[in-house]
Amino acid sequence: MKKIEAIIKPFKLEDVKEALVEAGIEGMTVSEVKGYGRQQGHSELYRGAEYVVEFIPKIKIEIVVSTDEYADIAVKAINGAAKTGKIGDGKIFVSTIDSVLRIRTDERDEEAL
């Protein structure tokens, strides 16, 4: 089993969701997060005063899939839908999941997905 975590621009969430549904990926967790990478934040003007925004709002999507094949499909779907070609498009992380337990039914691993 694999866990895919993607950090994307907020306005790309709907595009990514649609791409994942079209790819047959069911279920995801979405969180609003803040952070920075190479961008190191940016400056904004507010009522004539300039201030630095160090942490940029992003969206974090988490998906767990049963096979490497589904992980590749999910990564391609997210990458294609989230890419703008500009700095700050985000990152995709893929990691291995050792075990899953569905609390309601006590199902484990692939049956719990």
C-alpha positions in Angstrom: 0.0 0.0 0.0 1.2 3.5 -0.8 0.3 6.9 0.7 0.4 9.9 -1.7 0.7 13.4 -0.1 0.5 16.4 -2.4 1.0 20.0 -1.6 -0.7 22.1 -4.2 -2.0 25.7 -4.9 -5.5 26.2 -3.4 -7.1 27.1 -6.7 -6.0 23.8 -8.3 -7.9 21.6 -5.8 -11.0 21.1 -7.9 -8.9 20.3 -11.0 -6.9 17.7 -9.0 -10.1 16.2 -7.5 -11.6 15.8 -11.0 -8.5 14.3 -12.4 -8.3 11.7 -9.5 -12.0 10.8 -10.0 -11.5 10.3 -13.7 -8.5 8.1 -12.9 -10.6 5.9 -10.7 -9.1 7.0 -7.4 -11.6 7.0 -4.6 -11.4 8.9 -1.4 -9.0 11.6 -0.2 -8.3 13.8 2.8 -7.8 17.5 2.2 -6.3 20.0 4.6 -5.5 23.7 4.4 -1.9 24.2 5.3 0.7 27.0 5.2 4.4 26.8 4.4 7.2 27.8 2.1 9.8 26.2 -0.1 12.2 27.9 -2.4 9.8 30.8 -2.7 10.7 32.0 0.8 7.3 33.8 1.1 6.4 37.0 -0.7 5.7 40.7 -0.1 2.2 42.2 -0.2 0.8 45.7 0.0 -2.0 46.4 2.5 -3.4 49.9 2.9 -0.2 51.4 1.6 2.1 49.4 3.8 4.3 46.6 2.6 4.6 43.4 4.7 6.2 40.0 4.2 4.0 36.9 4.0 6.4 34.1 5.1 4.0 31.2 5.1 2.0 30.7 1.9 -1.5 29.1 2.0 -1.5 25.7 0.3 -3.7 22.6 0.1 -2.5 19.2 1.3 -4.1 16.1 -0.3 -3.6 12.7 1.2 -4.6 9.4 -0.6 -3.9 5.8 0.3 -4.0 3.3 -2.5 -3.5 -0.5 -2.6 -0.8 -0.9 -5.2 2.2 0.7 -6.9 0.1 0.9 -10.1 -2.6 3.0 -8.5 0.1 5.2 -6.9 1.6 5.9 -10.3 -1.9 6.7 -11.7 -2.6 9.0 -8.8 0.8 10.8 -9.1 0.3 11.3 -12.8 -3.2 12.7 -12.3 -2.2 15.1 -9.6 0.9 16.3 -11.5 -1.1 16.9 -14.6 -3.9 18.8 -12.9 -1.8 20.8 -10.5 1.0 22.0 -12.8 1.0 25.7 -13.8 4.7 25.8 -14.7 5.3 28.6 -12.2 7.1 28.6 -8.9 5.1 27.2 -6.0 3.2 24.5 -7.9 4.0 22.2 -5.0 5.3 18.7 -4.3 4.1 15.1 -4.3 5.4 12.6 -1.8 4.9 8.8 -2.0 5.5 6.6 1.0 4.8 3.0 2.0 2.0 2.2 4.4 2.5 -0.9 6.6 -1.0 -1.3 7.9 -4.5 0.1 7.8 -7.4 -0.6 10.2 -11.0 0.5 9.6 -12.3 1.4 13.0 -15.9 0.6 12.4 -15.5 -2.9 11.1 -12.0 -3.9 12.2 -11.1 -4.6 8.5 -7.4 -4.5 7.9 -5.1 -3.5 5.1 -6.5 -3.6 1.6 -10.0 -4.5 2.8 -10.0 -1.4 4.9 -9.3 0.9 1.9 
